[in-house]
Amino acid sequence: MNGATASRREQILTAAAELFAQHGFHGVGIDDIGAAVGISGPALYRHFRSKDAMLGEMLRSISHFLLDGGTARAETAQDPERTLAALVEFHVDFALTHPSLIVVQERNLANLTDDDRKTVRALQRRYVEVWVRAIRDAVPGVSEQRARSAAHAVFGLLNSTPYTRQLADTELADLLTRLALGALEALG
């Protein structure tokens, strides 16, 4: 796939994510997506075989992004506390820059094909496990179940950003980071 095709696919996925977040997966047609990127709806089929395939690629791609980014931060941080801080900062940045993807994932996971849903869920579980290891390393004595529950609670906080954008991004990023780290420190 050449760069122009990849870029066009990314444009289509970005526009589709915005539309799916605003109107729901079933409330958006291919003509709507095509119009958002300046092409006809049927021209989308040069890039994706179906709207379902578009949703699948969108959610698989972001799940890979989170897992790869989280893993990279966990592997390169200097100490357990810095690892946890790096994971929080990474997820805060993701939440602030991709709110529509959070909404799409939250509302449309059931609309994925069985294979895509299994893939997305497996990637998400692996991302959670990156956090569980980091939490357990940073908070001695915390059980695996407690660390997993804490990870999901922090995700809930951070993934609430599409619904709570009342502050400037830098102020909200600072607030979310401090709240998330404070919640994780409370495990100890």
PyMOL commands that set and color helices and strands:
alter all, ss='L'
color gray80, all
select helices_A, chain A and resi 3-23+25-27+30-37+41-46+51-76+80-97+99-111+114-138+144-158+161-163+169-185
alter helices_A, ss='H'
color red, helices_A
deselect
rebuild
show_as cartoon
